[in-house]
Amino acid sequence: MPEGDTVWLAAQRLREALAGRVLTESDLRVPSLATVDLSGQQVLDVTSRGKHLLMGLSEGRTLHSHFRMEGTWHLYRPGDRWQGGPMHTVRAILRTDDRVAVGYRLGELDLWPSGDVADRLSHLGPDVLGRDWDADEALRRILADPDVPIVEALRDQRNLAGLGNIYACEALFLHGVDPFTPVSAVADPAAIVDTARTLITRNAPRPSQATTGDERRPHFVHGRRRRPCHRCGTPVRAREAGPPGRGRWTYWCPTCQT
């Protein structure tokens, strides 16, 4: 699943391309929005909140999208060849005079009254990439459920919005903490939260600095199942953790995290 830095970067690019411009054409390819026409509306801003992308429009509505597992937004010039995937995976097309924004495989696409956005996302914890980041509140939420494995607490969007599997696994590795340790048994959860936020912040570059940010991610253990740990050479282990049907593969080194 794309993490908060990926969504943050998508919002930066869409803002630079669309903010202040008027939509000349729209095509929203989900049943609930199939008859909606956004042409003539001005894009006021594009922001992210955790893993949610929000496009504010001049007529008091906000186009909300969530990438889920495979979603992405691509930007093109008129006449460019689209390369984001087959046409049947396109969920949104937004055109201005000089740019085309295409949303592929978006897991969620909704149109909300702009005044309702805060309430609809009120369940989210502090945004690790937000200007209003509140470390104390994030820690309070994590500590409120002491029996949960620390890796699940870090990935719970109600605790920290935007943090996902990569940064949870890497932060725990750097602190030498087994990801399945209960929150109550973790010596310094505040330090782990700070490390995770530092890692994800480093991978939220300005659009001019990187194409995807993927090459900047430090994969010490994440995605390296059965491959040697960078630190000690022990084969990296992995197992699913989380609610049934919604679990994520969790990676750790049994030598460095014991």
BAFI-3210 file (N, C-alpha, C; in Angstrom, 3 decimals, decimal comma, padded with zeros to 6 digits):
// residues 258
n [1|2|3|4|5|6|7|8|9|10|11|12|13|14|15|16|17|18|19|20|21|22|23|24|25|26|27|28|29|30|31|32|33|34|35|36|37|38|39|40|41|42|43|44|45|46|47|48|49|50|51|52|53|54|55|56|57|58|59|60|61|62|63|64|65|66|67|68|69|70|71|72|73|74|75|76|77|78|79|80|81|82|83|84|85|86|87|88|89|90|91|92|93|94|95|96|97|98|99|100|101|102|103|104|105|106|107|108|109|110|111|112|113|114|115|116|117|118|119|120|121|122|123|124|125|126|127|128|129|130|131|132|133|134|135|136|137|138|139|140|141|142|143|144|145|146|147|148|149|150|151|152|153|154|155|156|157|158|159|160|161|162|163|164|165|166|167|168|169|170|171|172|173|174|175|176|177|178|179|180|181|182|183|184|185|186|187|188|189|190|191|192|193|194|195|196|197|198|199|200|201|202|203|204|205|206|207|208|209|210|211|212|213|214|215|216|217|218|219|220|221|222|223|224|225|226|227|228|229|230|231|232|233|234|235|236|237|238|239|240|241|242|243|244|245|246|247|248|249|250|251|252|253|254|255|256|257|258]
n.u [000,842|000,619|002,413|002,265|004,147|004,232|001,645|001,663|003,633|002,360|000,254|001,682|002,657|000,296|-000,837|000,992|000,575|-002,178|-003,459|-005,229|-006,039|-008,607|-010,888|-011,401|-012,613|-014,029|-013,990|-015,293|-014,955|-016,529|-019,383|-021,033|-020,348|-020,629|-022,220|-021,400|-020,189|-017,390|-016,363|-015,453|-015,054|-012,737|-009,588|-008,717|-006,830|-004,548|-004,114|-002,717|-003,807|-002,632|-002,972|-004,789|-005,922|-006,747|-008,626|-009,457|-012,244|-013,733|-016,492|-017,239|-016,843|-014,974|-012,758|-012,103|-009,651|-008,352|-005,569|-005,482|-004,319|-002,985|-003,327|-002,807|-001,886|-001,363|000,322|-000,033|000,817|-001,348|-001,967|000,125|001,224|-000,549|000,618|000,067|-001,289|-003,752|-006,733|-009,066|-008,473|-008,511|-009,811|-010,376|-010,367|-009,060|-009,025|-007,205|-006,368|-003,712|-002,818|-003,275|-004,735|-004,666|-006,237|-005,358|-006,532|-007,676|-008,580|-010,610|-012,920|-014,437|-016,819|-016,955|-018,723|-016,901|-016,872|-017,295|-015,049|-013,145|-014,590|-015,104|-012,611|-011,855|-011,240|-008,626|-005,243|-002,562|-000,933|001,905|003,365|002,300|001,845|000,791|001,710|001,654|003,419|003,074|000,339|000,152|001,704|000,171|-002,111|-001,059|-000,177|-002,570|-003,598|-002,233|-001,726|-001,483|000,568|003,561|004,160|001,661|000,411|001,893|001,204|-001,466|-003,828|-005,366|-003,757|-001,267|-001,343|-000,640|001,716|003,157|003,748|006,442|007,978|007,371|008,453|011,178|011,890|011,547|013,482|015,828|015,823|016,109|013,911|011,628|008,995|006,600|006,376|004,481|002,964|003,147|005,491|007,562|010,462|011,011|008,808|008,315|010,707|010,857|008,642|009,535|011,776|010,544|008,998|011,031|012,279|010,220|009,805|012,191|011,831|010,013|010,382|010,742|008,913|010,770|012,997|012,965|011,649|009,901|010,563|011,056|013,634|014,965|014,267|015,136|015,798|016,292|015,285|012,698|010,723|012,698|012,647|014,064|016,454|019,822|020,331|021,281|022,890|023,827|023,796|022,065|019,355|016,469|013,316|009,739|006,268|002,693|000,862|-001,762|-005,298|-007,475|-007,532|-006,800|-004,206|-000,661|002,491|005,128|008,428|011,523|014,731|015,873|018,139|019,125|016,913|016,252]
n.v [-001,182|002,222|004,631|007,379|009,287|008,895|009,646|012,268|013,379|013,037|014,826|017,238|017,424|017,442|019,784|021,750|021,508|021,911|023,701|026,718|026,683|026,237|023,600|022,062|019,814|016,813|013,410|011,067|007,901|006,105|004,460|006,083|008,654|008,976|010,669|013,178|016,412|018,285|020,352|023,729|024,401|025,744|024,593|024,820|023,997|021,312|018,792|016,546|014,192|012,189|009,148|010,016|011,851|015,132|017,300|020,486|022,313|025,069|025,412|024,671|021,981|018,954|016,808|013,642|011,142|007,845|005,769|003,080|-000,191|-000,040|002,371|005,472|008,753|010,244|012,683|014,432|016,060|017,635|015,491|013,795|010,387|008,173|006,335|004,917|002,544|000,046|001,227|000,455|000,595|003,195|005,664|008,332|011,342|014,467|017,536|020,446|023,502|023,010|020,683|017,211|015,240|011,990|009,450|006,338|003,097|003,848|003,313|004,493|007,014|009,976|012,653|015,258|017,606|020,519|021,546|019,316|017,772|017,722|016,486|013,966|012,849|012,778|010,650|010,004|009,852|012,119|013,643|012,376|013,783|016,248|019,779|020,261|018,324|016,325|015,024|014,190|013,614|011,532|009,577|009,243|008,019|005,614|004,389|003,953|001,472|-000,987|-003,717|-004,350|-005,421|-003,643|-003,039|-003,084|-001,015|001,172|001,203|001,724|003,861|005,471|006,183|007,206|009,067|008,257|006,822|003,728|000,279|000,000|001,999|001,480|-001,111|-000,585|001,360|-000,053|-002,023|-000,452|000,288|-002,091|-003,627|-006,218|-006,648|-007,726|-007,271|-006,387|-003,163|-002,233|-003,373|-002,178|-000,281|002,435|003,869|006,419|007,241|005,462|006,242|008,804|008,167|006,755|008,791|010,531|009,013|008,786|011,449|012,199|011,024|012,439|014,286|017,441|017,880|018,328|016,987|014,196|011,358|009,366|008,851|006,319|005,319|006,422|005,239|003,534|000,311|-001,735|-004,078|-004,363|-006,016|-007,853|-010,610|-013,670|-012,835|-011,654|-009,857|-006,460|-005,611|-007,777|-010,113|-012,243|-014,213|-012,451|-012,442|-012,935|-012,342|-012,367|-009,769|-008,371|-007,483|-010,189|-010,791|-008,203|-007,986|-007,193|-007,884|-008,313|-007,486|-008,558|-008,811|-011,647|-011,720|-009,084|-007,980|-009,011]
n.w [000,000|-000,893|001,002|003,404|002,497|-000,256|-001,030|-000,118|-001,806|-004,272|-003,915|-003,794|-006,417|-007,934|-006,947|-007,852|-010,564|-010,991|-009,200|-008,893|-011,499|-013,984|-014,412|-017,463|-018,339|-017,024|-015,920|-014,073|-013,075|-011,433|-010,092|-008,347|-009,013|-011,680|-013,257|-012,636|-013,353|-013,382|-014,799|-015,402|-012,781|-010,437|-009,345|-006,103|-004,191|-003,440|-001,193|001,286|003,725|005,956|004,421|002,619|-000,190|-001,091|-003,002|-003,278|-004,483|-006,307|-006,007|-003,492|-002,885|-002,300|-003,873|-002,992|-002,679|-002,225|-002,234|-001,605|-002,251|-004,758|-006,055|-007,909|-009,049|-012,184|-014,191|-017,227|-020,347|-022,732|-025,440|-024,824|-024,444|-022,433|-019,668|-017,379|-017,035|-018,122|-019,832|-018,560|-015,927|-015,174|-013,086|-012,787|-014,646|-015,153|-016,701|-017,657|-019,380|-020,043|-018,772|-017,901|-015,525|-014,360|-012,661|-011,574|-010,701|-008,252|-004,961|-003,502|-004,360|-003,964|-003,620|-001,556|000,540|001,197|003,753|005,308|005,408|007,525|009,606|008,441|008,372|010,956|012,553|012,204|013,389|014,493|011,731|010,273|008,430|008,530|009,146|011,576|013,268|016,164|018,520|021,160|021,331|019,475|020,764|023,079|022,038|021,077|023,455|024,663|024,148|025,426|025,019|022,377|019,630|018,970|016,277|015,036|016,361|015,471|012,775|012,760|011,591|013,142|015,163|014,154|011,372|008,077|008,397|007,491|006,572|005,713|007,070|009,718|010,103|009,525|011,429|013,826|013,468|013,524|016,168|017,400|018,252|018,638|016,382|017,279|019,930|022,768|023,213|025,838|026,756|025,483|025,688|025,001|023,414|022,386|021,203|019,091|017,557|016,869|015,283|013,171|012,060|011,281|009,258|007,305|006,719|005,531|003,118|001,705|-000,588|-002,362|-005,467|-007,539|-006,757|-006,877|-008,642|-007,727|-005,116|-004,174|-004,486|-002,405|-000,074|002,886|002,886|005,136|006,320|005,349|002,961|002,478|002,865|003,782|002,766|003,437|006,463|006,522|008,570|010,208|008,741|009,136|007,891|006,917|008,526|008,076|008,626|008,551|010,083|012,002|011,665|010,634|007,168|006,661|007,240|007,265|005,786|007,962|008,696|010,083|011,717|013,280|014,823|015,252|016,437|019,011]
ca.u [000,000|001,380|002,440|001,955|005,057|003,820|000,444|002,112|004,320|001,336|-000,468|002,556|002,712|-001,015|-001,022|001,787|000,047|-003,600|-003,982|-005,474|-006,496|-010,000|-011,075|-012,137|-013,323|-013,814|-014,597|-015,123|-015,419|-017,082|-020,832|-021,672|-019,972|-020,594|-022,914|-020,888|-019,360|-016,648|-015,826|-015,775|-014,640|-011,316|-008,915|-008,196|-005,647|-004,466|-003,384|-002,838|-004,028|-002,267|-002,973|-005,927|-005,598|-007,898|-008,565|-010,503|-012,792|-014,277|-017,922|-017,480|-016,721|-013,606|-012,607|-011,293|-009,222|-007,467|-004,889|-005,549|-003,104|-002,281|-003,736|-001,806|-002,264|-000,334|000,127|000,400|000,502|-002,272|-001,306|001,056|000,733|-000,758|001,406|-000,174|-001,962|-004,853|-007,789|-010,112|-008,064|-008,641|-010,967|-010,650|-009,637|-009,298|-008,281|-007,160|-005,887|-002,363|-002,453|-004,272|-004,478|-005,349|-006,171|-005,421|-006,733|-007,966|-009,439|-011,760|-013,074|-015,669|-016,961|-017,484|-018,797|-015,616|-017,054|-017,401|-013,800|-012,530|-015,361|-014,965|-011,268|-011,567|-010,753|-007,191|-004,323|-001,708|-000,319|003,362|003,932|001,515|002,415|000,224|002,150|001,608|004,058|002,492|-000,966|000,397|002,159|-000,964|-002,982|-000,370|-000,143|-003,930|-003,890|-000,910|-001,555|-001,321|001,961|004,013|004,090|000,280|000,123|002,518|000,547|-002,866|-004,001|-005,993|-002,663|-000,388|-001,844|000,368|002,783|002,774|004,520|007,878|008,621|007,215|009,457|012,538|012,129|011,713|014,794|016,877|015,810|016,315|012,691|010,819|007,743|005,438|006,417|003,353|003,303|003,491|006,831|008,546|011,128|010,933|007,994|008,425|011,885|010,521|007,770|010,373|012,581|009,661|008,649|012,235|012,477|009,227|010,001|013,313|011,402|008,963|011,135|010,026|008,762|011,944|014,125|012,896|010,478|008,952|011,021|011,323|015,063|015,498|013,796|016,161|015,246|017,167|014,640|011,408|010,757|013,926|012,431|015,073|017,708|020,630|020,225|022,411|023,731|024,495|023,820|021,039|018,217|015,334|012,068|008,520|004,997|001,580|000,381|-002,895|-006,624|-007,652|-007,940|-006,213|-002,862|000,442|003,728|006,025|009,781|012,461|015,909|015,797|019,357|019,205|015,701|015,973]
ca.v [000,000|003,471|005,224|008,793|010,109|008,772|010,471|013,650|013,805|013,165|016,074|018,344|017,506|017,859|021,190|022,573|021,421|022,225|024,736|028,001|026,484|025,836|022,325|022,170|018,556|015,804|012,099|010,305|006,580|005,265|004,562|007,163|009,963|008,832|011,785|014,450|017,189|019,291|021,367|025,095|024,650|026,015|023,826|025,764|023,454|019,854|018,478|015,178|013,992|010,792|008,486|010,547|012,985|016,024|018,350|021,461|022,929|026,408|025,400|024,202|020,538|018,416|015,484|012,830|009,845|007,027|004,874|001,677|-000,956|000,166|003,606|006,488|009,838|010,593|013,963|014,441|017,204|017,239|014,808|012,775|009,015|007,782|005,139|004,455|001,252|-000,107|002,218|000,013|000,881|004,636|006,012|009,769|012,158|015,896|018,294|021,898|023,881|022,522|019,461|016,156|014,410|010,708|008,616|004,902|002,092|004,499|002,469|005,301|008,288|010,557|014,101|015,643|019,036|020,886|021,749|018,033|017,005|017,535|015,478|012,660|012,333|013,066|009,445|009,849|010,418|013,181|013,353|012,379|014,768|017,464|020,909|020,232|017,089|016,373|013,793|013,779|013,001|010,243|008,649|008,960|007,066|004,318|003,826|003,678|000,049|-001,535|-005,132|-004,478|-005,430|-002,301|-002,800|-002,770|000,313|002,161|001,227|002,079|005,253|006,215|006,627|008,050|009,077|008,303|005,850|002,410|-000,918|000,180|002,794|000,789|-002,188|-000,050|002,027|-001,084|-002,631|000,456|000,320|-003,434|-004,055|-007,206|-005,982|-008,322|-006,909|-005,544|-001,764|-002,053|-003,908|-001,407|000,621|003,853|004,012|007,782|007,280|004,724|007,129|009,875|007,596|006,474|010,071|011,035|008,244|009,114|012,850|012,233|010,487|013,294|015,381|018,297|017,186|018,465|016,250|012,763|010,984|008,616|008,747|004,935|005,032|007,028|004,505|002,638|-001,032|-002,577|-005,388|-004,427|-006,645|-008,641|-011,936|-014,699|-012,229|-011,337|-008,567|-005,593|-005,373|-008,952|-011,207|-013,242|-014,106|-011,677|-013,181|-012,175|-012,996|-011,419|-009,273|-007,463|-008,109|-011,162|-010,200|-006,874|-008,040|-006,766|-008,607|-007,620|-008,005|-008,276|-009,660|-012,318|-011,466|-007,668|-007,570|-009,943]
ca.w [000,000|-000,860|002,331|003,447|001,699|-001,660|-001,204|000,063|-003,016|-005,316|-003,667|-004,187|-007,881|-008,434|-006,605|-008,751|-011,924|-011,135|-008,310|-009,536|-012,864|-014,149|-015,091|-018,719|-018,561|-015,989|-016,160|-012,844|-013,492|-010,368|-010,258|-007,597|-009,565|-013,138|-013,934|-012,120|-014,272|-012,625|-015,706|-015,004|-011,408|-010,231|-008,303|-005,123|-003,536|-003,340|000,027|001,769|005,170|006,063|003,118|001,868|-001,045|-001,083|-004,019|-003,017|-005,682|-006,059|-005,700|-002,137|-002,736|-002,292|-004,466|-002,102|-003,210|-001,401|-003,164|-001,202|-002,497|-006,033|-006,710|-008,227|-009,966|-013,161|-014,868|-018,624|-021,196|-023,806|-026,546|-024,331|-024,302|-021,038|-019,404|-016,019|-016,999|-019,088|-019,678|-017,643|-014,548|-014,946|-012,279|-012,848|-015,620|-014,940|-017,703|-017,740|-020,713|-020,358|-018,072|-017,732|-014,351|-014,530|-011,467|-011,880|-009,651|-006,974|-004,142|-003,108|-005,038|-003,445|-003,681|-000,251|000,852|001,792|005,184|006,000|005,300|008,840|010,341|007,807|008,648|012,356|013,229|011,983|014,359|013,967|010,441|010,427|007,505|008,633|009,887|012,917|013,920|017,625|018,978|022,441|021,066|018,826|021,796|023,953|021,348|021,044|024,806|025,133|023,949|025,746|024,673|020,926|019,172|018,627|014,837|014,697|016,892|014,593|011,469|012,940|011,157|014,233|016,030|013,341|010,000|007,024|008,605|007,005|006,863|005,489|008,105|010,997|010,157|009,544|012,710|014,846|013,242|013,976|017,628|017,915|018,938|017,925|016,025|017,939|021,337|023,175|023,467|027,245|027,030|024,709|026,630|024,622|022,194|021,845|020,329|017,867|016,784|016,322|014,197|012,036|011,425|010,615|008,026|006,280|006,335|004,585|001,833|001,143|-001,212|-003,290|-006,749|-008,389|-006,213|-007,161|-009,430|-006,903|-003,742|-003,809|-004,419|-001,192|001,086|003,443|003,072|005,938|006,427|004,664|001,656|002,307|003,452|003,500|002,322|004,615|007,143|006,188|009,741|010,777|007,790|009,419|006,968|007,415|008,658|007,797|008,826|008,511|011,370|011,880|011,625|009,544|005,898|006,492|007,783|006,417|006,054|008,881|008,493|011,164|011,821|014,577|015,607|015,648|017,159|020,090]
c.u [000,888|001,291|002,273|002,864|004,703|002,610|000,793|002,761|003,336|000,559|000,371|002,553|001,386|-001,273|-000,266|001,204|-001,355|-004,088|-004,075|-005,990|-007,943|-010,059|-011,917|-012,957|-013,043|-014,542|-014,286|-015,768|-015,689|-018,592|-021,466|-021,394|-020,037|-021,236|-022,405|-019,978|-018,696|-016,088|-016,333|-015,376|-013,128|-010,778|-008,262|-006,896|-005,694|-003,580|-003,510|-003,094|-003,801|-002,171|-004,142|-005,483|-006,859|-007,690|-009,743|-010,928|-013,577|-015,750|-018,232|-017,455|-015,254|-013,618|-011,615|-010,914|-008,288|-006,877|-005,133|-004,246|-002,306|-002,583|-002,595|-002,446|-001,080|-000,704|000,704|000,133|-000,513|-001,506|-000,289|000,397|000,611|-000,078|001,176|-000,841|-003,068|-005,977|-008,867|-009,733|-008,169|-009,922|-011,307|-009,770|-010,040|-008,420|-008,338|-006,636|-004,551|-001,942|-003,627|-003,852|-005,317|-005,138|-006,374|-005,670|-007,006|-008,952|-010,693|-011,754|-014,439|-015,651|-017,675|-017,722|-017,524|-015,724|-017,119|-016,083|-013,203|-013,265|-015,154|-013,602|-010,876|-011,046|-009,248|-006,377|-003,517|-000,998|001,192|004,049|003,196|002,218|001,915|000,597|002,217|002,150|003,438|001,149|-000,799|000,822|001,011|-001,870|-002,353|-000,431|-001,524|-004,324|-002,600|-000,682|-001,330|000,166|002,366|003,921|002,667|-000,101|000,693|001,780|-000,922|-003,043|-004,719|-004,959|-001,742|-000,877|-000,688|001,484|002,308|003,819|006,024|008,525|008,454|008,287|010,867|012,851|012,351|013,060|015,901|016,949|015,987|015,126|011,947|009,452|006,520|005,457|005,196|003,817|003,784|004,904|007,926|009,139|010,915|010,128|008,078|009,600|011,617|009,628|008,596|011,219|011,731|009,295|009,855|012,452|011,493|009,374|011,147|012,892|010,181|009,636|010,218|009,940|009,988|013,098|014,131|011,639|009,449|009,330|011,411|012,811|015,688|015,120|014,850|015,579|016,239|016,589|013,371|011,558|011,945|013,807|013,435|016,378|018,499|020,373|021,466|023,393|024,508|024,527|022,810|019,894|017,026|014,082|010,874|007,312|003,906|001,174|-000,761|-004,203|-006,736|-008,176|-007,361|-004,795|-001,825|001,670|004,647|007,386|010,671|013,626|015,889|017,040|019,397|018,013|015,302|016,541]
c.v [001,247|004,110|006,734|009,663|010,063|009,656|011,945|014,191|013,959|014,467|017,284|018,527|017,981|019,324|022,092|022,603|022,014|023,407|026,080|027,895|025,987|024,516|022,530|020,919|017,621|014,529|011,243|008,945|005,647|005,485|005,772|008,543|009,989|010,007|013,147|015,115|018,316|020,398|022,746|025,419|024,878|025,123|024,815|025,280|021,937|019,548|016,992|015,211|012,516|010,182|008,930|011,770|013,809|017,154|019,301|022,179|024,191|026,421|024,725|022,697|020,125|017,021|014,701|011,532|009,174|005,957|003,402|000,965|-000,480|001,502|004,576|007,561|010,110|011,930|013,897|015,812|016,751|016,635|013,782|011,395|008,673|006,439|004,563|003,107|001,184|000,893|001,769|000,232|002,366|004,911|007,492|010,421|013,612|016,665|019,793|022,238|023,233|021,255|018,496|015,322|013,143|009,874|007,156|004,094|002,706|003,653|003,176|006,588|008,834|012,062|014,530|017,149|019,435|021,087|020,472|017,267|016,720|016,460|014,085|012,026|012,507|011,853|009,285|010,469|011,549|012,742|013,472|013,375|016,104|018,556|020,921|018,953|017,272|015,050|013,284|013,085|011,634|009,202|008,280|007,908|005,672|003,637|003,461|002,216|-000,739|-002,972|-005,364|-004,559|-004,052|-002,029|-002,464|-001,378|001,404|002,299|001,641|003,563|006,100|006,724|007,606|007,976|009,199|007,300|004,462|001,358|-000,703|000,863|002,192|-000,285|-001,623|000,623|001,008|-001,783|-001,743|000,539|-001,065|-003,979|-005,061|-006,593|-006,522|-008,109|-006,064|-004,118|-001,565|-002,507|-003,168|-000,331|002,094|004,020|005,404|007,887|006,554|005,569|008,225|009,372|007,324|007,754|010,665|010,326|008,669|010,563|012,987|011,776|011,208|014,506|016,305|017,584|017,256|017,576|014,779|012,463|010,247|008,610|007,334|004,657|005,587|006,233|003,513|001,267|-001,906|-003,984|-005,480|-005,023|-007,569|-010,029|-012,956|-014,137|-011,801|-009,935|-007,733|-005,474|-006,605|-010,166|-012,308|-013,113|-013,398|-012,550|-012,284|-013,015|-011,940|-011,032|-008,310|-008,211|-009,089|-010,480|-008,834|-006,815|-007,569|-007,604|-007,734|-008,296|-007,635|-009,224|-010,321|-012,129|-010,044|-007,243|-008,628|-009,392]
c.w [000,000|000,527|002,242|002,612|000,220|-001,938|-001,071|-001,211|-004,177|-005,153|-004,077|-005,702|-008,470|-008,122|-007,574|-010,159|-012,056|-010,305|-009,022|-010,957|-012,889|-014,905|-016,343|-019,022|-017,385|-016,367|-014,941|-013,040|-012,321|-010,395|-009,573|-008,171|-011,085|-013,870|-013,489|-013,144|-013,482|-013,516|-015,292|-013,582|-011,342|-009,123|-007,348|-004,499|-003,614|-002,136|000,336|003,267|005,419|004,678|002,248|001,068|-001,255|-002,078|-003,808|-004,288|-005,333|-005,687|-004,372|-001,960|-002,829|-002,890|-003,613|-002,796|-002,221|-002,305|-002,871|-001,576|-003,716|-006,697|-006,955|-009,108|-010,889|-013,810|-016,276|-019,247|-022,246|-024,983|-026,114|-024,344|-022,823|-020,785|-018,007|-015,905|-018,024|-018,803|-018,692|-016,183|-014,204|-014,173|-012,344|-013,905|-015,387|-015,915|-017,424|-019,133|-021,057|-019,614|-018,028|-016,523|-014,468|-013,271|-011,825|-010,606|-008,277|-006,182|-003,677|-003,920|-004,644|-003,661|-002,411|-000,200|001,594|003,297|005,986|006,080|006,676|009,642|009,772|008,088|010,111|013,122|013,114|013,111|013,747|012,687|010,560|009,493|007,569|009,423|011,324|013,664|015,432|018,162|020,276|022,234|020,399|019,864|022,733|023,329|021,314|022,401|025,330|024,978|024,179|025,313|023,181|020,583|018,662|017,125|014,406|015,192|015,999|013,271|011,554|012,625|012,199|015,228|015,324|011,898|009,016|007,186|008,190|007,315|006,747|006,685|009,491|011,143|010,293|010,873|013,824|014,702|013,802|015,497|018,246|018,679|018,069|017,625|016,741|019,457|021,696|023,486|024,906|027,584|026,259|025,611|026,286|023,332|021,575|020,876|019,020|016,973|016,126|015,160|012,964|011,304|010,694|009,280|006,943|005,820|005,349|003,197|001,283|000,513|-002,002|-004,634|-007,646|-007,952|-006,574|-007,950|-008,593|-005,434|-003,361|-003,630|-003,139|000,053|001,584|003,748|003,818|006,060|005,581|003,263|001,420|002,936|002,892|002,955|003,550|005,154|006,804|007,343|010,163|009,847|008,035|008,414|007,624|007,451|008,348|008,151|008,823|009,924|011,125|011,814|010,460|008,280|005,632|007,054|006,772|006,780|006,894|008,831|009,680|011,091|013,196|015,440|016,113|016,492|018,170|021,382]
res [m|p|e|g|d|t|v|w|l|a|a|q|r|l|r|e|a|l|a|g|r|v|l|t|e|s|d|l|r|v|p|s|l|a|t|v|d|l|s|g|q|q|v|l|d|v|t|s|r|g|k|h|l|l|m|g|l|s|e|g|r|t|l|h|s|h|f|r|m|e|g|t|w|h|l|y|r|p|g|d|r|w|q|g|g|p|m|h|t|v|r|a|i|l|r|t|d|d|r|v|a|v|g|y|r|l|g|e|l|d|l|w|p|s|g|d|v|a|d|r|l|s|h|l|g|p|d|v|l|g|r|d|w|d|a|d|e|a|l|r|r|i|l|a|d|p|d|v|p|i|v|e|a|l|r|d|q|r|n|l|a|g|l|g|n|i|y|a|c|e|a|l|f|l|h|g|v|d|p|f|t|p|v|s|a|v|a|d|p|a|a|i|v|d|t|a|r|t|l|i|t|r|n|a|p|r|p|s|q|a|t|t|g|d|e|r|r|p|h|f|v|h|g|r|r|r|r|p|c|h|r|c|g|t|p|v|r|a|r|e|a|g|p|p|g|r|g|r|w|t|y|w|c|p|t|c|q|t]
***
